[in-house]
Amino acid sequence: MKLLPRFLLVSALSLSLHFAHGEPLEVRPDGSMASVLRRQAGQVVELRLVSGEKIGGKVEKVGENLVYLTQLTGQEFFEAAIDLESVSAVIVRSKSK
């Protein structure tokens, strides 16, 4: 019976991500990973890291070298500081079906 609460949690997270919409990505000639992330402040994103790992959460702050995420996907009570040089891609949900 321990699977039912986990299933409900995963279902709730999926629904919340389904309805969460970030700002559309805008690519500028002088753009950088930091500038893309700054425009996503307050929004939920998924970051692909150079190592191949994925980490998602709400962008709180973007500094010179770090991006600070809260409400990590699947780990809502955790926060993360990620080296900007480790980020290879930013993925946002721009519209629903």
C-alpha positions, 0 to 999 in steps of 0.5 A, a space after each residue: 500500500 505504500 505505492 499508492 501515496 507515491 503514485 498520488 504524489 507523482 500524479 499531483 506533480 505531473 498535473 502541476 507541471 502540466 499547468 505551469 507555464 514559463 516565459 517563452 525562451 528568447 534567443 538573442 545574439 548576445 545571449 548567455 545561459 545567465 541571461 536566459 535564466 534571468 528572464 525565467 526568474 520565478 518560473 519552473 524550468 528544467 536544466 540539463 547539465 553537462 554531465 547528462 543529469 536533469 534538475 528542475 525547479 523554480 528559478 529564484 536567483 541568477 548570479 555571476 556563476 550560480 543559478 539558485 533553484 527552489 522547489 526542486 521537482 520531486 524534492 520540493 523541500 530542497 534547494 540547489 545552487 548550480 554552477 552556470 558553466 555546468 548547465 548545457 540547456 534550459 527547458 521550459 514549458 511554453 504552452 499547453 496542448 
